[in-house]
Amino acid sequence: MARGFYNRGAVDPSWKRVRWLLSTSTEPAFFIEDLTQSPFNIGLRVETGAFGTEEVSTLARRHGLFLDAGIVKRILDYVGGHPYLTHVLLYYMAVDLESPERLFDVGTAGTP
């Protein structure tokens, strides 16, 4: 379907104005057996790198968290700057302000 909509833009002016953004947190090839039929090999590929201090601080503020440099560094060390993992960690920090230290405890990771 994504490929069909994208291809319509070549012949239909109203579809030419439509922009699509498909995002994955892994390689799209893992989802597709025949890469020549992939909806992901259209348009431009945009890769995001690992988050740095500024990106983590900005995302934290958008979650209502105002973190000091030590906590930001700890987040970067814990998730390696991975954008999705950073988002998940900050989300849980925002919804459970009483026990943020528990999020960094490998022994309790994944338990409510």
KOLKEDO-846618 format. One line per 3 residues: number of its first residue (from 1); their letters; for each residue x, y, z of N, C-alpha, C. Coordinates in steps of 0.02 Angstrom, whole numbers. Layout:
REM residues N
NUM) A) X Y Z X Y Z X Y Z  ...
REM end
This chain:
REM residues 112
1) MAR) 41 -59 0 0 0 0 44 63 0  96 63 41 141 121 44 172 134 -24  194 81 -58 223 89 -124 171 116 -174
4) GFY) 111 91 -171 58 115 -216 44 189 -207  39 210 -145 27 281 -132 86 323 -156  146 299 -143 206 335 -165 208 342 -241
7) NRG) 193 287 -276 194 288 -349 140 332 -379  83 339 -346 31 383 -371 55 455 -376  102 474 -334 129 542 -336 163 558 -401
10) AVD) 185 507 -439 217 519 -503 168 539 -557  103 522 -548 54 537 -600 -4 581 -578  -15 586 -513 -72 624 -487 -46 683 -445
13) PSW) -59 745 -467 -33 803 -430 -55 807 -357  -116 784 -341 -138 787 -272 -99 738 -228  -79 681 -255 -39 633 -217 34 655 -213
16) KRV) 57 696 -259 126 719 -259 141 760 -197  90 792 -168 100 834 -109 101 794 -44  81 732 -46 79 690 14 150 666 31
19) RWL) 169 672 93 234 648 117 223 594 169  261 541 165 255 484 210 319 477 249  313 458 311 371 443 352 359 375 384
22) LST) 400 327 365 397 260 395 458 254 441  446 232 500 500 228 549 502 160 581  563 134 589 573 71 625 631 80 673
25) STE) 633 38 723 689 41 769 739 -15 755  732 -47 699 778 -99 678 785 -96 603  820 -141 573 829 -142 501 765 -167 468
28) PAF) 738 -129 419 677 -152 384 685 -219 350  747 -237 331 758 -301 297 737 -361 340  736 -352 406 715 -407 449 641 -424 439
31) FIE) 601 -378 413 530 -389 403 513 -416 334  560 -415 288 545 -427 217 588 -484 189  556 -530 156 594 -585 126 621 -565 58
34) DLT) 581 -531 16 602 -511 -51 612 -436 -52  675 -413 -48 690 -342 -44 670 -303 -106  659 -338 -164 638 -301 -224 564 -282 -219
37) QSP) 528 -311 -173 457 -296 -164 444 -256 -101  496 -228 -72 491 -193 -9 459 -124 -16  414 -105 29 388 -37 29 439 12 57
40) FNI) 494 -14 85 544 29 117 597 54 69  599 29 7 651 52 -38 625 106 -86  582 149 -60 557 206 -97 578 270 -60
43) GLR) 582 324 -96 596 388 -64 668 392 -38  678 432 13 743 444 42 750 407 108  808 380 120 821 347 183 853 397 231
46) VET) 826 402 290 853 447 341 872 405 401  935 405 418 957 367 476 972 415 533  951 396 592 967 436 651 1023 402 688
49) GAF) 1067 442 714 1121 414 754 1102 412 827  1149 394 867 1137 391 939 1127 462 967  1085 467 1017 1074 531 1050 1136 552 1089
52) GTE) 1146 617 1092 1198 645 1134 1166 680 1193  1206 716 1231 1183 750 1291 1126 799 1276  1134 838 1223 1083 888 1207 1016 857 1188
55) EVS) 1018 803 1148 956 770 1127 920 739 1187  958 708 1232 928 678 1292 898 732 1336  933 787 1345 906 842 1387 843 871 1357
58) TLA) 843 881 1291 783 908 1257 724 861 1264  735 796 1252 681 747 1257 657 742 1330  702 747 1377 682 745 1448 636 804 1464
61) RRH) 655 864 1441 613 923 1453 543 914 1422  540 882 1364 475 870 1332 433 820 1371  465 781 1413 430 736 1459 417 769 1526
64) GLF) 435 833 1533 425 868 1596 479 855 1647  535 829 1625 591 813 1670 647 863 1659  673 889 1712 730 935 1709 788 901 1746
67) LDA) 831 869 1706 882 825 1734 950 860 1736  988 844 1789 1056 872 1792 1102 832 1747  1161 859 1735 1208 828 1688 1227 757 1708
70) GIV) 1230 743 1774 1248 676 1797 1196 624 1777  1133 640 1784 1080 593 1764 1079 584 1689  1088 638 1651 1090 633 1578 1147 586 1557
73) KRI) 1205 594 1587 1261 549 1571 1245 477 1590  1212 468 1645 1194 401 1666 1145 368 1616  1098 408 1592 1051 383 1541 1089 363 1478
76) LDY) 1134 406 1456 1174 391 1396 1215 328 1405  1245 319 1463 1285 259 1476 1241 197 1479  1181 204 1506 1137 147 1517 1107 120 1451
79) VGG) 1085 167 1407 1052 145 1345 1095 156 1283  1156 182 1293 1201 191 1237 1179 245 1188  1134 288 1209 1110 341 1165 1057 319 1115
82) HPY) 1036 256 1119 985 230 1072 921 271 1079  897 303 1025 839 348 1030 777 316 1060  758 256 1038 697 225 1063 704 207 1137
85) LTH) 761 177 1155 771 158 1225 774 220 1270  803 273 1245 805 336 1283 734 361 1295  693 359 1243 623 381 1250 586 339 1302
88) VLL) 594 273 1298 559 229 1345 581 243 1417  646 250 1427 672 263 1494 645 330 1521  647 381 1480 621 447 1502 546 445 1515
91) YYM) 510 407 1474 438 401 1486 425 371 1555  459 316 1571 449 285 1636 473 329 1693  524 368 1681 546 415 1733 492 468 1744
94) AVD) 458 489 1691 407 541 1696 344 516 1731  325 453 1719 263 428 1748 272 399 1818  334 384 1837 347 355 1903 403 393 1936
97) LES) 390 455 1956 442 498 1983 467 474 2052  430 431 2084 449 410 2151 508 361 2152  518 323 2098 571 273 2099 613 272 2035
100) PER) 641 328 2013 682 327 1952 744 284 1958  771 276 2018 831 235 2027 818 162 2009  757 140 2019 739 70 2004 747 55 1929
103) LFD) 738 107 1887 744 98 1815 815 81 1794  864 101 1834 934 87 1817 959 23 1849  918 -11 1886 937 -72 1921 927 -131 1874
106) VGT) 981 -161 1850 977 -216 1803 940 -275 1834  945 -285 1898 912 -341 1932 836 -337 1931  809 -275 1928 736 -268 1928 709 -246 1860
109) AGT) 752 -242 1810 730 -221 1743 675 -266 1718  622 -235 1693 566 -273 1665 515 -294 1715  523 -279 1779 473 -297 1829 437 -234 1852
112) P) 371 -238 1861 333 -179 1883 347 -160 1954
REM end
